[in-house]
Amino acid sequence: MTVLVSDTSVIIDLERGEILDAVFRLKEVFAVPDLLFEHELRGPLGDRLAALGLGVEELAPAEVQAATTLSRADRSLSTADTFAFALAQSRRWTLLTGDAGLRRAAEAHQLEVHGALWIFDQLEAGGICGPGTLHRALAQTASHPRCRLPRPEINRRLNRYSAEV
């Protein structure tokens, strides 16, 4: 079983595209550190994610220490980011992030790391969503003023989804 540890940015991108229900039909299991859930997701969105199957994981003391060590080494990362990193690294799970600094840290430590666009690819490859649904969801995500997904990758997928309709 593949467990994907997500930071908030990926969840927000998927929520903006109104595609969260489909995401939780993937074979992977999604989880976040308890600190991230409490500080960033608690409330209606968090309740919805929990109902869909999001796991909320408590870090072991050694994992908290690893997060603290990373925080001291890279001040650009938030506490929630370092907790997600430590959880993924310790348990050999895949990290999902839209944060460039967290991605760099994961790659430097040879941790498997992906972002929101990879989730779109998984939805497509698994036949969970058709091209029309994926196009609508990605276009909606990309139209948000705070979207930081790479425009060339967005356009490549939107073109592919359009061609498949």
Secondary structure as GFF3:
##gff-version 3
##sequence-region A 1 165
A	DSSP	beta_strand	3	6	.	.	.	ID=ss1
A	DSSP	alpha_helix	8	16	.	.	.	ID=ss2
A	DSSP	alpha_helix	20	23	.	.	.	ID=ss3
A	DSSP	beta_strand	29	33	.	.	.	ID=ss4
A	DSSP	alpha_helix	34	36	.	.	.	ID=ss5
A	DSSP	pi_helix	37	41	.	.	.	ID=ss6
A	DSSP	alpha_helix	44	52	.	.	.	ID=ss7
A	DSSP	beta_strand	55	57	.	.	.	ID=ss8
A	DSSP	alpha_helix	61	73	.	.	.	ID=ss9
A	DSSP	alpha_helix	79	91	.	.	.	ID=ss10
A	DSSP	beta_strand	94	96	.	.	.	ID=ss11
A	DSSP	alpha_helix	100	108	.	.	.	ID=ss12
A	DSSP	beta_strand	113	114	.	.	.	ID=ss13
A	DSSP	alpha_helix	116	125	.	.	.	ID=ss14
A	DSSP	alpha_helix	131	143	.	.	.	ID=ss15
A	DSSP	alpha_helix	151	164	.	.	.	ID=ss16
###
